[in-house]
Amino acid sequence: MNLSKVKNIFFLLVIFAAINGRSVAQNQWIDSILPPDHLLENLPWMGDDGKVESKGLFDFEDIRGIGQKDLILIYRQSVPVNELDKPHNQTLVVCFYDSKTQKYVKNFEDEGGPIQWVKLLPGADKKSLTLILQRDDLKGNQVLKGFAFLGGGMKQVLDAMAPQVFAKFVTGSQGSEIWCSSKVSPKEKNDAEHVFSWDEAKSQYAEGKTSTAAGWTGSSISAPATVVVAETKPVKVVEAKPVVSEPKTTHPSKNGWWDEPLDAQAASSKLNTELAPQYIRKGQIAVLGQKARALFSELQKKKVDGKSINGMRAGYYAAVASTLLDMGNKKDAAYYLKIAFSFQADNPDAVALKEKMK
């Protein structure tokens, strides 16, 4: 019996217990909710403190506010074990219980890149809940989405995108606000580069007045249109190179994440600004380490000088430390910052982070 079938059986047994013994045949569950070839994945819930923790393979929440538990789960297509760590799509599913047929029926699903976290916010009516999620789009961006039960079904009420999305949720007398930044999680409203609040007239989250951060202007959104958040990436001082007028033809490398011919600076930047935050937030720092080692090993094969490689290693460990610090893990951040300095004592990213941590 393969892993997928074992998970399916476990899922069915727990569901049966959760709905107080309602009798539903196994083939009905598979046909109405899950495709035949799938793997259930843990639900990464974001708590009020901003920390992301797993609630298991599925959860029951009263999304509609009618006193009935709705089923929430995430699945992916089944793949061989040696391909589990490769980039993949995930599908989030919400199912409502149908008392007439006595089974859960899929009402809504959203498919895309890996989901970083899921969160429930109080709805505008104070009874229903708004489902917020953040996922990668597998193109180097992160997407923030929101869905609410309106007019008898789940409707999209928020859609925003940026190279990195840091969100903080604040609930007050006027309802919930979502403070967004492309740098770090905002501590105060003035730190946010975008602020979304519920617009009753439009029945969606709309952008109100934004902060005065450089590069930002106030605007509103009309879901499901996409708000493209201004891209902010670390600026590194590198040695000037002659301008090459001839266009370069590139193709994906065998390892899957850098292009050939290998551009050392471009690959290093992608490792630090895209892969490091992505994999660390998913708790896959070991997978990130494998990708980093693959790059540095390839650079050695290409006869890149040791001093340059050490500088890139230092930048990589500084990026790991910076991401951990942004997530509130100062202890581990200090550990990786120490490793960064062991490769290059004057690495500018490491020096800047050290000052930030004082």
Buried (B, 14 or more C-beta within 10 A) or exposed (E): EEEBEEBBEEBBEEBBEBBEEEEBEEEEBBEBBBEEEBBBBBBBBBEEEBEBEEEEBBBBBBBBBEEEBBBBBBBBEBBEEEEEBEEBBBBBBBBBBEEEEEBBEEBBBBEBBBBBBBBBBBBBEEEBBBBBBBBBEEEBBBBBBBBBBBEEEBBBBBBBBBBBBBBBBBEEEEBBBBBBBBEBBBEEEEBBBBBBBBBEEEBBBBBBEBBEBEEBEEEEBEBEEEBEBBEBEBEEEEEEEEEEEEEEEEEEBEEEBBBEEBBBEEBBBBBBBBBBBBBBBBEBBEBBEEBBEBBBEBBEEEEBEEEBBBBBBBBBBBBBBBBBBBBEBEEBBBBBBEBBBEBBEEBBBBBEBBEEEE
